[in-house]
C-alpha cells in the first residue's frame, strides 16, 4: 500500500536544513500573518517541510547555523520550483506561555534568542513547541512554485499527494527518544 502526504509546513530553509541534518528536532511556531483567524493551529500530525527563503536572515539564527544558511542558499532550487525532500511526524504539541521556558530550549534549535523573543511576544505572549521526528524521502520531489503557495501562512496543500514509502528517519529511535524526553522534562507541565 502506498502512503503519502499532501500537506506541507512552511519554514525558513535554514531551519529545514537543521531539521533534515538531525541538528534540530523541534519546531517553534507563532503564526503567519495570513493564518486563518490570526492564530497558529497544528492542523496535521504529519507533513512535508516546505523550505522558504524570504524572511530568513543571518541575524535570525545562532552563529553555528550560519554555514547552513550559506549551504541552503547555494543549493536553492531554481526560481519557480519547490523541492520537498523530508517530512515530519509531530510527537507532541506544547503551548508555552513563559518566555524563560522557551529560552531554556536554546540547545534544541538554531533560532537566535532575539528571534525567539520576537516570535514569543508577537501579538500575545506564547509559542507552540513541536518536537518532530524527521524522515528523509526515498527521493526528493520538485513541484512548480505556484502563487497559491505564496504568503505568510504556515500550511499549504500541495497539488498532489506525495509518496512517503521508503523514507528513513534522520535520527535513530534512541536519539530521538532522548531528545523528546529532554523536552518533556522541560515542558511537560505545559498544555
C-alpha positions as CSV (number, residue, x, y, z in Angstrom):
1,X,0.0,0.0,0.0
2,X,1.4,3.4,-1.0
3,X,1.2,6.1,1.6
4,X,1.6,9.8,1.0
5,X,1.1,13.3,2.3
6,X,-0.5,16.3,0.7
7,X,0.1,19.0,3.3
8,X,3.3,21.0,3.9
9,X,4.6,23.3,6.6
10,X,6.4,26.5,5.5
11,X,9.6,27.2,7.5
12,X,12.9,29.0,6.9
13,X,15.1,26.9,4.6
14,X,18.0,27.1,7.1
15,X,15.8,25.6,9.8
16,X,14.5,22.9,7.5
17,X,18.1,22.1,6.8
18,X,18.9,21.9,10.5
19,X,15.9,19.5,10.9
20,X,17.0,17.4,7.9
21,X,20.5,17.0,9.3
22,X,19.3,16.0,12.7
23,X,20.8,19.1,14.3
24,X,17.3,20.2,15.4
25,X,14.2,18.1,16.3
26,X,11.7,20.7,17.2
27,X,9.7,23.5,15.6
28,X,8.8,26.8,17.3
29,X,5.8,28.5,15.9
30,X,3.6,31.5,16.5
31,X,1.7,32.2,13.3
32,X,2.0,33.6,9.9
33,X,0.4,36.9,9.1
34,X,-2.1,35.2,6.8
35,X,-3.1,32.5,9.3
36,X,-6.8,31.8,9.5
37,X,-8.1,33.7,12.5
38,X,-4.6,35.1,13.1
39,X,-3.6,32.1,15.2
40,X,-1.5,29.0,14.5
41,X,-3.1,25.6,14.7
42,X,-1.4,22.2,14.4
43,X,-3.6,21.1,11.5
44,X,-1.7,18.0,10.6
45,X,0.3,15.4,12.6
46,X,2.5,14.5,9.5
47,X,3.6,17.0,6.9
48,X,6.3,17.9,4.4
49,X,8.8,20.5,5.2
50,X,8.4,23.4,2.7
51,X,11.6,25.5,2.8
52,X,11.1,29.2,2.4
53,X,13.8,31.8,1.7
54,X,12.0,35.2,2.1
55,X,12.2,36.0,5.8
56,X,15.2,34.0,6.9
57,X,18.3,36.0,7.8
58,X,21.7,35.6,9.3
59,X,20.7,37.7,12.4
60,X,17.7,35.3,13.0
61,X,19.9,32.3,13.7
62,X,22.7,31.3,16.0
63,X,26.3,31.7,14.8
64,X,26.7,27.9,14.5
65,X,23.9,27.8,11.9
66,X,25.5,30.4,9.5
67,X,27.2,27.7,7.4
68,X,23.8,26.0,7.0
69,X,22.3,29.3,5.8
70,X,25.1,29.6,3.2
71,X,24.5,25.9,2.2
72,X,20.8,26.3,1.6
73,X,21.3,29.5,-0.4
74,X,23.8,27.7,-2.7
75,X,21.5,24.6,-3.1
76,X,18.3,26.7,-3.5
77,X,16.2,25.4,-6.4
78,X,15.7,27.4,-9.5
79,X,13.1,30.2,-9.4
80,X,9.6,28.8,-9.8
81,X,10.5,25.4,-8.2
82,X,9.8,24.0,-4.7
83,X,11.9,21.0,-3.6
84,X,10.5,18.7,-0.9
85,X,12.7,16.0,0.5
86,X,11.7,15.5,4.1
87,X,8.5,15.1,6.1
88,X,7.9,15.1,9.8
89,X,5.7,13.5,12.4
90,X,4.7,15.6,15.4
91,X,5.5,13.8,18.6
92,X,3.7,16.3,20.9
93,X,2.4,19.8,20.9
94,X,3.2,22.2,23.8
95,X,1.8,25.7,24.1
96,X,4.4,27.6,26.2
97,X,3.3,30.8,27.8
98,X,6.5,31.7,29.8
99,X,9.4,33.2,27.9
100,X,12.1,31.7,30.2
101,X,10.8,28.2,29.4
102,X,11.1,28.8,25.7
103,X,14.6,30.3,26.1
104,X,15.6,27.1,28.1
105,X,15.2,25.2,24.8
106,X,18.1,27.1,23.2
107,X,20.2,23.9,22.8
108,X,17.5,22.2,20.8
109,X,17.1,24.7,17.9
110,X,19.0,27.1,15.6
111,X,17.0,30.3,16.1
112,X,18.7,33.2,17.8
113,X,17.4,34.3,21.2
114,X,16.2,37.6,19.6
115,X,14.2,35.7,17.1
116,X,12.7,33.5,19.8
117,X,11.9,36.6,21.9
118,X,10.3,38.3,18.9
119,X,8.2,35.3,18.0
120,X,7.1,34.8,21.6
121,X,6.0,38.4,22.0
122,X,4.2,38.7,18.6
123,X,0.5,39.6,19.2
124,X,0.2,37.9,22.5
125,X,2.8,36.1,24.7
126,X,3.4,32.4,23.9
127,X,4.8,29.9,21.4
128,X,4.0,26.5,20.2
129,X,6.8,23.9,20.5
130,X,6.5,20.8,18.4
131,X,9.1,18.0,18.8
132,X,9.2,16.3,15.4
133,X,10.6,13.1,14.0
134,X,12.1,13.9,10.6
135,X,12.1,11.4,7.7
136,X,14.1,11.6,4.5
137,X,12.0,10.7,1.5
138,X,13.2,8.0,-0.8
139,X,13.7,10.7,-3.5
140,X,13.1,14.5,-3.4
141,X,10.2,15.9,-5.4
142,X,10.2,19.1,-7.3
143,X,6.9,21.0,-7.8
144,X,6.0,24.2,-9.6
145,X,6.0,27.1,-7.1
146,X,2.5,28.5,-7.7
147,X,1.1,31.7,-6.4
148,X,-1.1,29.6,-4.1
149,X,2.0,28.7,-2.0
150,X,3.0,32.4,-1.5
151,X,2.2,34.4,1.6
152,X,2.9,34.3,5.3
153,X,1.0,31.2,6.2
154,X,2.2,28.0,7.9
155,X,0.3,25.4,5.9
156,X,-0.2,24.7,2.2
157,X,-2.0,21.9,0.5
158,X,0.2,20.5,-2.3
159,X,-1.1,20.0,-5.8
160,X,-1.0,16.3,-5.2
161,X,-0.2,13.7,-2.5
162,X,3.5,12.9,-2.5
163,X,4.6,9.3,-1.6
164,X,6.3,8.6,1.7
165,X,7.1,4.9,1.1
166,X,10.8,4.1,1.5
167,X,11.5,7.1,3.8
168,X,14.1,6.7,6.6
169,X,14.2,8.6,9.9
170,X,17.0,11.2,10.2
171,X,17.6,10.3,13.8
172,X,17.6,6.8,15.3
173,X,15.0,5.7,17.8
174,X,17.2,6.1,20.8
175,X,18.5,9.6,19.8
176,X,15.0,10.9,19.1
177,X,13.6,9.4,22.3
178,X,16.3,11.1,24.3
179,X,15.6,14.5,22.7
180,X,11.9,14.0,23.2
181,X,12.4,13.1,26.9
182,X,14.6,16.1,27.5
183,X,12.0,18.4,26.0
184,X,9.3,16.7,28.1
185,X,11.4,17.2,31.2
186,X,11.5,20.9,30.5
187,X,7.9,21.4,29.2
188,X,5.8,18.5,30.5
189,X,3.6,20.8,32.5
190,X,2.7,22.9,29.5
191,X,-0.6,22.2,27.7
